[in-house]
Amino acid sequence: MSSTRNRRPAPAVTPNQTPLLQRRLKTKPALAVMAILLLGNMIWFIAWLIPNKDHEIGSDEQVAAIGGDVITRQEWMIAMEERYGKETLQNLVNETVMEKAAKAYKIKVTDQEIDLELALMRSAQDKFDTTMQNLSAPQLRQKIRSQLILDKVLTKDVVINEDNVEQYYEENQGLYNTKTSYRTNFIEVESKKAADEALNELKNGSDFSVLAREISADSASASLGGDIGFLTENQENIDPAIINAVKSLKATEVSKAFKLDNGHYGIVQVQEVLEGQSFTYDDVKEHIKRELALEQLPQSVTPEAFWSEFNATWYYGESKKEK
C-alpha cells in the first residue's frame, strides 16, 4: 500500500498540544491514496482480465456509441490502464509484499486491531474523508491490515517506556471514548419546493445516491452519491441542522426537509449507525505504543522499500524506490 509517513523525533505530549492520534489520522496518506484509486481497482481488473480470457478475438467489440462514433472494448481497456492501471497494480503489489513481510517477520494483525483502527478513524475523520466514503467495508479493512503490518514491521525494534504510554492515555482519554456515529447521505437544494419534490421522488422509489448526483447543490458530496461519511454529535464544520436530522433517524431512514444555515434546504439518509465505544487502557496500549514508536522514526518509509527484499517486479519495469 502506498503510504508516506513523516518520521520525526516525537516531542513530549502536553495537554495543550494537538493529540498525536488526531494529527496522524488527519494526515493518513496511505488510505487517502487508496480511496482515490478504488475506481481503477475494481473496474480495470474486471475489464482487463475477464474479457481477455473469454473474448480474445473481440477487441473490436463495441462498448459505446456516440452518434456515429464508436468506442471499442480495446480502446476502453487501454484508456483504463493508462488512467488507473499503474497505481492499481502498485497497490496490489504493495498489499502482497506486506503479506509476505507479515510471514517473514512473524507479524500478526487481529480483527480486533482492525476494529479499533476503524473506530478511531470514524471518530476523528473530517466531513469529506474519501477514505471512508469510497471503500467498501472489506476493502477498507484490507487497507488497514496492510498499514498495520507496515507499522508493526517498522516499529518491531523500537522500545517505548510503559510510563510514557500510560501518560499519553491519561492525557488523551477523550480520543478513546468514541461517540455514536451516523454514516450519512446528503442532498442540498435551493428551495423548500425543490426539497419536497426530491422527497416525493424518493418516496416513489428513486435511489438516494442517484438523486444526490443529479440534483444536489453540494458538489463535493454529490460526486460521491451524497455520502458525507460518519457524523457525530457536536462535530465541527458540519451544519447543526444536519446533525439534528440524523440523530432522529434509524439506518436506511430518510429525513424530512430542513433548512440549512446558508438558506438552502437539506435532506439526509442514514446508511448505518455505529454505537459509541469506550476503550480501556488495555484495549489501546499496543496501539499507543505503535503510534509513539512511529513518531520516533527519522524518515519516510513506504511498502516499496520492501520490494527488493521480496523480489517484487512489475509490468512497468522501473524499480520502485522509497520517496
KOLMI-701511 format. One line per 8 residues: number of its first residue (from 1); their letters; for each residue x, y, z of C-alpha. Coordinates in nm, 2 decimals, m for minus. Each point is the difference from the previous one (the first is absolute). Example, Ala and Ser with C-alpha at 12.3 -4.5 7.8 and 13.67 -1.06 7.14 Angstrom:
BEGIN
1	as	1.23/m0.45/0.78  0.14/0.34/m0.07
END
This chain:
BEGIN
1	msstrnrr	0.00/0.00/0.00  0.14/0.33/m0.10  0.05/0.19/0.33  0.23/0.28/0.09  0.07/0.09/0.36  0.20/0.29/0.13  0.23/m0.15/0.27  0.12/0.26/0.25
9	papavtpn	0.11/m0.02/0.36  m0.31/0.01/0.21  m0.03/0.31/0.22  m0.13/m0.04/0.35  m0.38/m0.01/0.00  m0.18/0.27/0.20  m0.37/0.06/0.05  0.02/0.31/m0.21
17	qtpllqrr	0.15/m0.17/m0.31  m0.20/m0.16/m0.28  m0.03/m0.37/0.10  0.24/m0.22/m0.19  m0.28/m0.23/m0.12  m0.21/0.29/m0.12  0.30/0.14/m0.20  0.08/m0.34/m0.15
25	lktkpala	m0.36/m0.09/m0.10  m0.04/0.34/m0.18  0.31/m0.06/m0.20  m0.04/m0.37/m0.08  0.12/0.01/m0.36  0.00/m0.37/m0.06  m0.37/m0.05/0.04  m0.09/0.33/m0.18
33	vmailllg	0.20/m0.11/m0.31  m0.17/m0.34/0.01  m0.34/0.16/0.00  0.08/0.20/m0.31  0.11/m0.32/m0.17  m0.31/m0.20/0.08  m0.17/0.05/m0.33  0.30/m0.13/m0.19
41	nmiwfiaw	0.05/m0.29/0.24  m0.34/m0.15/m0.08  m0.08/0.10/m0.36  0.34/m0.04/m0.16  0.06/m0.36/0.11  m0.35/m0.11/m0.08  0.03/0.15/m0.35  0.36/m0.11/m0.06
49	lipnkdhe	0.01/m0.35/0.13  m0.35/m0.14/m0.07  m0.04/0.13/m0.36  0.36/m0.12/m0.09  m0.09/m0.35/0.11  m0.34/m0.03/m0.16  0.00/0.24/m0.29  0.36/0.00/m0.13
57	igsdeqva	m0.13/0.05/m0.36  m0.24/0.27/0.11  0.23/0.30/0.03  m0.21/0.19/m0.25  m0.32/m0.07/0.18  m0.20/0.31/0.04  m0.05/0.12/0.36  m0.15/0.34/m0.07
65	aiggdvit	m0.12/0.22/m0.28  m0.04/0.38/m0.02  m0.17/0.10/m0.32  0.21/m0.17/m0.26  0.31/m0.03/0.21  0.07/m0.35/0.15  0.20/m0.08/0.31  0.14/m0.36/m0.01
73	rqewmiam	0.08/m0.23/0.29  0.37/0.03/m0.08  m0.01/0.38/0.01  m0.19/m0.02/0.33  0.26/m0.24/0.16  0.30/0.21/m0.12  m0.15/0.32/0.14  m0.07/m0.17/0.33
81	eerygket	0.35/m0.14/0.02  0.15/0.34/m0.08  m0.21/0.18/0.26  m0.01/m0.25/0.28  0.22/m0.30/m0.09  0.34/0.10/0.15  m0.14/0.12/0.33  m0.23/m0.30/0.04
89	lqnlvnet	0.28/m0.25/m0.08  0.23/0.18/0.25  m0.27/m0.03/0.26  m0.05/m0.37/m0.06  0.38/m0.06/0.01  0.03/0.20/0.32  m0.27/m0.20/0.17  0.16/m0.33/m0.10
97	vmekaaka	0.34/0.12/0.11  m0.14/0.09/0.34  m0.16/m0.35/0.04  0.34/m0.15/m0.08  0.16/0.23/0.25  m0.25/m0.11/0.26  0.11/m0.36/m0.04  0.37/0.08/m0.02
105	ykikvtdq	m0.01/0.21/0.32  m0.26/m0.21/0.18  m0.24/0.30/0.01  m0.36/m0.06/0.10  m0.30/0.23/m0.05  m0.32/m0.09/0.17  m0.36/0.10/m0.08  m0.01/0.18/0.33
113	eidlelal	0.29/0.22/m0.10  m0.17/0.09/m0.33  m0.33/0.07/0.18  0.19/0.24/0.24  0.16/0.19/m0.29  m0.34/0.02/m0.18  m0.17/0.14/0.32  0.27/0.26/0.05
121	mrsaqdkf	0.00/0.10/m0.36  m0.38/0.05/0.00  0.02/0.21/0.31  0.27/0.23/m0.14  m0.08/0.03/m0.37  m0.08/0.33/m0.17  m0.32/0.06/m0.18  0.11/m0.11/m0.35
129	dttmqnls	0.24/m0.28/0.09  0.01/m0.19/m0.33  0.17/m0.29/0.18  m0.32/m0.09/0.17  m0.23/0.09/m0.29  0.16/m0.17/m0.29  0.10/m0.34/0.14  m0.22/m0.29/0.08
137	apqlrqki	0.03/m0.15/0.35  0.22/m0.30/m0.12  0.22/0.23/m0.21  0.05/0.24/0.29  0.08/m0.28/0.24  0.27/m0.13/m0.24  0.15/0.35/m0.03  0.02/0.03/0.37
145	rsqlildk	0.14/m0.35/0.04  0.28/0.08/m0.25  0.08/0.33/0.18  0.01/m0.18/0.34  0.24/m0.26/m0.14  0.23/0.28/m0.13  m0.02/0.19/0.33  0.08/m0.31/0.20
153	vltkdvvi	0.30/m0.10/m0.21  0.14/0.36/0.03  m0.05/0.02/0.37  0.08/m0.36/0.11  0.34/0.10/0.14  m0.10/0.33/0.15  m0.03/0.00/0.38  m0.26/0.22/0.16
161	nednveqy	m0.01/0.07/0.37  m0.32/m0.13/0.17  m0.02/0.32/0.20  m0.02/0.21/m0.32  m0.28/m0.22/m0.13  m0.20/0.04/0.32  0.06/0.37/0.01  m0.12/0.04/m0.36
169	yeenqgly	m0.31/m0.20/0.07  m0.08/0.21/0.31  0.05/0.33/m0.19  m0.21/m0.11/m0.30  m0.27/m0.22/0.13  m0.25/0.20/m0.21  0.14/m0.16/m0.31  m0.09/m0.34/0.13
177	ntktsyrt	m0.36/0.07/0.09  m0.16/0.01/m0.34  m0.35/0.15/m0.06  m0.29/m0.16/m0.18  0.05/0.07/m0.37  m0.24/0.00/m0.30  0.12/m0.07/m0.35  m0.20/0.25/m0.19
185	nfievesk	m0.11/0.08/m0.36  m0.10/0.37/m0.06  m0.19/0.19/m0.26  0.01/0.39/m0.01  m0.25/0.19/m0.21  m0.07/0.37/m0.03  m0.37/0.01/0.11  m0.26/m0.17/0.21
193	kaadealn	m0.19/m0.08/m0.32  0.30/m0.17/m0.15  0.05/m0.20/0.32  m0.37/m0.11/0.00  0.03/m0.11/m0.36  0.32/m0.20/0.09  m0.18/m0.17/0.29  m0.29/m0.09/m0.23
201	elkngsdf	0.24/m0.16/m0.24  0.16/m0.20/0.28  m0.34/m0.11/0.13  m0.08/m0.12/m0.35  0.31/m0.22/m0.01  0.29/0.21/m0.12  0.34/m0.09/0.14  0.14/0.26/0.24
209	svlareis	0.36/m0.02/m0.13  m0.11/0.03/m0.36  m0.22/0.30/0.08  0.28/0.16/0.19  0.23/m0.02/m0.30  m0.27/0.15/m0.22  m0.14/0.29/0.21  0.21/0.08/0.31
217	adsasasl	0.15/0.34/0.01  0.28/m0.12/0.23  0.24/m0.11/m0.27  0.26/m0.16/0.23  m0.25/m0.25/0.13  m0.21/m0.03/m0.32  0.30/m0.15/m0.18  m0.01/m0.27/0.27
225	ggdigflt	m0.37/m0.07/m0.03  m0.07/0.23/0.29  0.23/m0.19/0.24  0.15/0.23/0.27  0.14/m0.27/0.22  m0.05/m0.07/0.37  m0.15/0.29/0.19  0.01/0.04/0.38
233	enqenidp	m0.18/0.23/0.24  0.16/0.34/0.04  0.23/m0.07/m0.30  0.18/0.32/m0.12  m0.04/0.13/m0.35  m0.34/m0.17/m0.04  m0.32/0.20/m0.02  m0.18/m0.07/0.34
241	aiinavks	m0.33/m0.05/m0.20  0.16/m0.31/m0.16  0.11/m0.14/0.33  m0.35/0.06/0.15  m0.16/m0.18/m0.29  0.22/m0.31/0.01  m0.04/m0.05/0.37  m0.37/m0.08/m0.03
249	lkatevsk	0.05/m0.26/m0.28  0.06/m0.37/0.00  0.20/m0.18/m0.27  m0.14/0.04/m0.36  m0.25/0.27/0.11  m0.04/0.33/m0.18  m0.06/0.33/0.18  m0.25/0.27/m0.07
257	afkldngh	0.13/0.32/m0.18  0.18/0.24/0.24  0.14/0.35/m0.04  0.38/0.04/m0.01  0.21/0.30/0.13  0.05/0.12/m0.36  m0.37/0.03/m0.07  m0.01/m0.32/m0.21
265	ygivqvqe	m0.19/m0.31/0.10  0.14/m0.35/0.08  m0.11/m0.36/0.01  0.20/m0.28/0.16  m0.01/m0.37/m0.01  0.18/m0.21/0.27  0.18/m0.30/m0.15  0.14/m0.14/0.32
273	vlegqsft	0.00/0.07/0.38  0.31/m0.09/0.20  m0.04/0.02/0.37  0.26/0.18/0.21  0.27/m0.20/0.17  0.24/0.05/0.30  0.34/m0.16/m0.03  0.19/m0.09/0.31
281	yddvkehi	0.38/0.04/0.04  0.05/m0.37/m0.07  m0.21/0.04/m0.32  0.22/0.27/m0.14  0.34/m0.06/0.17  0.16/m0.16/m0.31  m0.15/0.25/m0.23  0.15/0.29/0.20
289	krelaleq	0.34/m0.17/0.02  0.00/m0.03/m0.38  m0.11/0.36/m0.05  0.28/0.13/0.23  0.25/m0.23/m0.17  m0.09/0.12/m0.35  0.06/0.36/0.11  0.36/m0.09/0.09
297	lpqsvtpe	0.09/m0.13/m0.35  0.22/0.25/m0.17  m0.12/m0.03/m0.36  m0.29/m0.09/m0.23  m0.04/m0.37/m0.07  m0.24/m0.15/m0.25  m0.08/m0.37/m0.10  0.22/0.05/m0.31
305	afwsefna	0.30/m0.01/0.22  m0.07/m0.37/0.04  m0.04/m0.09/m0.37  0.36/m0.10/m0.05  0.00/m0.21/0.32  m0.29/m0.21/m0.13  0.11/0.00/m0.37  m0.30/0.21/m0.12
313	twyygesk	0.00/0.10/m0.37  m0.27/0.15/m0.21  m0.13/0.07/m0.35  0.13/0.36/0.00  0.36/m0.11/0.04  0.16/0.29/0.19  0.12/m0.08/0.35  m0.20/0.14/0.29
321	kek	0.19/0.21/0.24  m0.12/0.15/0.32  m0.09/0.37/m0.04
END
